[in-house]
Amino acid sequence: MRRGLFLIGLSLSALAALSACDSKPLYVDGGYVRLNANPSAPSAAYFTIHGGDKPVVLRDVTSESAVRLELHESKTQNGMASMAKIDTVDVPAGEKVTFTPGGKHIMLWQINPETVAAGKMTFTFIFSNGDRILADAVIQRPDGSAPDHAAGASAAADEHAGH
């Protein structure tokens, strides 16, 4: 009898360990920053947040490469397009939340020129469960291509690496 209870307990422990392996992590990917054609106007950043096992709330996004960041959402209502600042974004368990042109996005004011030259920007996403997730975004010109500075910086780095 004891052996049977032991085997049942062992089986339940193994099952619990296997189910823990199936857990889905909360993560952020697919980031890019689209520069504004007017350098004195704000640019925008876009990402995809992949929800984990439990629902969370995106409370803030920060970066040391811009003077100011705000979460925004564009909407069309009664044929009128508008954009408004939002304070938080719900991330349901196991679902994707996309930040795309015409939808949710991050507004960026005064991006550091050295960051633009490097061709990428790092963001910290701060969630209600305490997670702070770092995610990189490639920098694009208004037409979606890489900035000239970034291409030049990358080519110079490649040339230097060969010596």
N, C-alpha and C positions, 0 to 999 in steps of 0.2 A: 504494500500500500504506500509506504513512504517513498519507495522508488518511483512509483507512478506519479505521485505528487511532485517529486523532484523533476521528473521528465516533463511534466506539464509546465512547471515553473521555468525550466530551461527553455522550453519551446516558446513560451510567452516572452521571455527575455530576448530571444533571437528575433522574434517577430517585431518587437519594439525597436530593436536595433536596425532591422531592415527598413522599417517605416521611416526611421530618422534619416536614412540614406536618400529617401525619396523627397525630402524637404526641398522646397524651391527657395532660392535666395532672392532677396531684394537687390536689384542692380540697375544701373543706368548705362546706356550705350547710345551709339549712333549720333553723337553730338557734332554740331557744326555751328559756326557763327557766320552770319551773313552781314558783311559790312554795309553800311548805308552809303549811297552815292554822294551824299552831302556829309563830309567829315565832321561837321559840327553837330549833326543830328544823331540820335541814338541808333545803334545797330541792334540786331536781334539774334538770339541763340535758340537752337532747337535740339531736342533730345527725345529718347524713349525711356520711360521708367517701366521696369518689369516688376510687378508686384510679387512679393514672397508668399509665404504660407498664411500670413495674417494681414488684414488691412492696416494701412498706415496713412499718415497725412504728411505731405511735403510741407514743411513749415517755412523753409527759407533756402535760398541758393546764394552762395557767396563766391567771390573771386578776388584775388589780389591784383588782377590785371585790368580792372575797370574801376572808375571812381564811384559809380553807382549802378546797382542792379535792381530790377523790379520784376515780379511775376505779372504777366498781363494775359488777357484773353480777348481775341477779336470775335465779334459776333455779327450776324446779319439778322435784323429784326424789322419786319414790315418794309423790306427793301432797302433799309438803311444799314450801312456798315458802321460799326463802332468798336472802340477798343477801351478796355477798362482794366485798372490795376486789380489784382486778386491777391488775397492774403495767404491762402493755403490751397493745396490741391489734394483731393482724396485719391488714394491709390488702393483700389480693391485688391483683395488677395488673389493671386494667380492671374491678374489681368495686366494689360499694357496701357499706359497712359502716354500718349504721344504729344509732343510739343512740335507743332508744324506751322508753316505760314498759313495765315487765315484762322488759326486756332490759338491754343495756349502757346506762349513763348516767354523768353526772358529778354527784357529790354536792358541794353547796356549803354552807359554813357561814358565817354572818354576812355576808350581802350588804350592801354599803354602801347606806343608805337613799336617798342621792342618785342612785345607779344605778337603784334601783327607781322613783324619781320620774321619771327620764329615760326609762324604758320600754325600755331596751336595755342589754346588757352585752357587752363585747368579751372574747374568749378568744384565747389563742395556743396553737395545736396544734403540738407539737414531734415531728418524725419522725426515724427512723433515718438517712435520707439527708441530714440537715442542714436540711431545709426547716422553716421556722417560718411557719405560716399563721395570719393573723388572721381571725377570723370573728365576726360579731355575732349575738346571740340576742335576740329580743324577750322581754320579761318578761310572764308571765301570772299571774293569780291561781290559786288551787287549782282553780277551776272552768273554767279555760282562757280567761277573759276578761281584758281589759287592766286593770291596777290603776287605781284611781280617781286616784291621784297622776299616773300617766303620762298619762291622758286629760286631766287638768287642765293639766299642764305643756305638752302638745301644743297644747291650745286657747289657752293663754296665749301660746305662741310664734307661733301663727297670727295671733292678734289683734295682737300687737306688730308682726309683719311687715307688716300692712296700714297702719300709721301712718307 
